[in-house]
Amino acid sequence: MEENMMQVAADEDFEKLWQMVADNSWKLEYQHDEINVWSKHSNSTDLKMIKVKTTFTDVDMWLLFDLLMDGEYRSLWDTAMVESYTLGFLNPNNDVGYYAMSCPPPIQNRDFVLQRSWLATPKKISILNHSITHKDLPPKKYFVRGISYITGYVIEPLPGKSKGLTLAYVSATDPRGAIPTWAVNKGTQYFAPKMMKTLHKACLGYLDWKQLHSPGFKPWLYPEQMDYPKLLVDQNTAVNGANKITLNDKGNNRESKEMGVNLN
């Protein structure tokens, strides 16, 4: 899948993600408490790619999938998120959305326009995204438009267990702007373990939350529930408006401030 191109993900796009996860040529940067972080130089940029693997023994694979796809719940645990919404969908397994995040001063806030694709089977769940351009989502004032060359999750059940999973996360992302490359590389390696801990804590609260917030509404599993517009790929535009979620209207509570960092 080419950068900036809006198109339905093909088998080879997921295979590329799986190959990155399986590749053993990455450099180990961190190892502690079932969390392993590796880095590798990218062909697309001077910034390093990051790979993280961890194990959640007390989380069901499908629950993590629901959590990662649920934009409404994300507003409770992703404290970096300023705004997020889905512009529309290409087909039942590909959508396009906007994500804006806050950065610590004096770094300017970043935003992304992303196509997200997913493939879910009982043996493996894969989610990937990459940046695209879209005429309905031009660069915004006070934000630097970042680029995700590829960001992905691969979730697999623990062998022989009724519960538990392994999670692999890979990201080749350029935040752009006036941030030194070395600072981005070091910062990403530092935040990667925190990301996994945040995600695990969010998983433990998701089931109770979901039971009170449209428990049967899962358009990522049930395409007939998709209530955002169908995108016209050739025209690079959406048929109708989009559903927005921000921290301000979905609850930036004290617990969420303690929980998270951004995961695109």
Residue pairs with C-beta under 8 A, 6 or more apart in sequence:
1 7
1 9
1 10
1 13
1 130
3 44
3 130
3 131
3 147
3 149
4 131
4 132
4 133
5 132
6 90
6 96
6 115
6 132
6 134
6 231
6 233
6 236
7 90
7 233
8 90
8 91
8 93
8 94
8 117
9 93
9 94
9 115
9 117
9 119
9 128
13 117
13 128
14 117
14 119
14 126
14 128
16 150
17 126
17 128
17 150
17 152
17 154
17 170
18 126
18 154
20 49
20 51
20 150
20 152
20 170
21 51
21 53
21 154
21 168
21 170
23 40
25 40
26 38
26 39
26 40
26 51
27 38
27 39
27 40
28 36
28 37
28 38
29 37
29 38
29 39
29 189
30 36
30 37
30 189
30 192
30 193
31 37
32 193
34 54
34 55
35 52
35 53
35 54
35 192
35 193
35 196
35 197
36 52
36 53
36 54
37 50
37 51
37 52
37 189
37 192
37 193
38 50
38 51
38 52
39 48
39 49
39 50
39 51
39 185
39 189
40 48
40 49
40 51
41 48
41 49
42 48
42 49
42 149
42 172
44 149
44 172
44 174
45 149
45 172
45 174
46 181
47 172
47 173
47 174
47 181
47 184
47 185
48 185
48 188
48 189
49 170
49 171
49 172
50 169
50 170
50 171
50 172
50 188
50 189
50 192
51 168
51 169
51 170
52 167
52 168
52 169
52 170
52 192
52 193
52 195
52 196
53 166
53 167
53 168
53 169
54 166
54 167
54 196
54 200
55 158
55 164
55 165
55 166
55 167
56 64
56 164
56 165
56 167
56 200
56 203
57 158
57 161
57 163
57 164
58 163
58 164
58 204
59 163
59 164
59 165
59 200
59 203
59 204
60 163
60 165
61 125
61 155
61 156
61 157
61 165
62 125
63 203
63 206
63 207
64 125
64 155
64 165
64 167
64 199
64 203
65 120
65 125
65 127
65 155
65 220
66 206
66 210
66 218
66 220
66 221
67 73
67 199
67 202
67 203
67 206
68 127
68 153
69 118
69 127
69 218
69 220
70 206
70 210
70 218
71 84
71 85
71 86
71 97
71 245
72 213
72 245
72 250
73 202
73 206
73 209
73 210
73 213
74 81
74 84
74 245
75 81
75 84
75 245
75 246
75 247
75 250
75 251
75 252
75 256
76 202
76 205
76 209
76 250
76 251
76 253
76 255
76 256
76 259
77 198
77 201
77 202
77 205
77 256
77 259
77 260
78 256
78 260
78 261
78 262
78 263
79 247
79 252
79 256
79 257
79 259
79 260
79 261
80 101
80 102
80 103
80 260
80 261
80 262
81 99
81 100
81 101
81 102
81 246
81 247
81 262
82 100
82 101
82 102
82 109
82 111
82 246
82 247
83 98
83 99
83 100
83 111
83 244
83 245
83 246
83 247
84 97
84 98
84 99
84 100
84 244
84 245
84 246
85 97
85 98
85 242
85 243
85 244
85 245
86 95
86 96
86 97
86 228
86 242
86 243
87 95
87 96
87 97
87 98
87 134
87 136
87 137
87 228
87 229
87 231
87 238
87 242
88 95
88 96
88 228
88 229
88 230
88 231
88 238
88 239
88 240
88 242
89 95
89 96
89 226
89 228
89 229
89 230
89 231
90 96
90 115
90 230
90 231
90 233
92 223
92 226
93 117
93 118
93 119
94 115
94 116
94 117
95 115
95 116
95 228
96 113
96 114
96 115
96 116
96 132
96 134
96 231
97 113
97 114
97 116
97 242
98 111
98 112
98 113
98 114
98 137
98 242
99 111
99 112
99 114
99 264
100 109
100 110
100 111
100 112
100 140
100 143
101 109
101 110
101 111
101 262
102 109
103 109
103 110
107 177
107 179
108 142
108 143
108 144
108 177
109 142
109 143
109 144
110 143
110 144
110 145
110 146
110 175
110 176
110 177
111 140
111 143
111 144
111 145
111 146
112 131
112 145
112 146
112 147
112 148
112 264
113 131
113 132
113 133
113 134
113 137
113 145
114 129
114 130
114 131
114 132
114 148
114 264
115 129
115 130
115 131
115 132
116 127
116 128
116 129
117 127
117 128
117 129
118 125
118 126
118 127
118 128
118 220
119 125
119 126
120 126
120 220
120 221
122 157
123 156
123 157
124 154
124 155
124 156
125 153
125 154
125 155
125 156
126 152
126 153
126 154
126 155
127 152
127 153
128 150
128 151
128 152
128 153
129 148
129 150
129 151
129 152
129 264
130 148
130 149
130 150
130 151
131 146
131 147
131 148
131 149
134 236
134 237
135 236
135 237
136 237
136 238
139 145
144 175
144 176
144 177
145 176
146 173
146 174
146 175
146 176
147 173
147 174
147 176
148 171
148 172
148 173
148 264
149 172
149 173
149 174
150 170
150 171
150 172
151 169
151 170
151 171
151 172
151 173
151 264
152 169
152 170
152 171
153 167
153 168
153 169
154 167
154 168
154 170
155 165
155 166
155 167
155 168
156 165
156 166
157 164
157 165
158 164
158 165
158 166
167 196
167 199
169 192
169 195
169 196
169 263
171 188
171 264
173 264
175 184
191 261
194 261
195 261
195 262
195 263
198 259
198 260
198 261
198 263
199 263
201 259
202 259
202 260
217 225
218 225
219 225
219 226
219 227
227 243
228 240
228 242
228 243
229 238
229 239
229 240
229 241
229 242
230 239
231 237
231 238
231 239
232 238
232 239
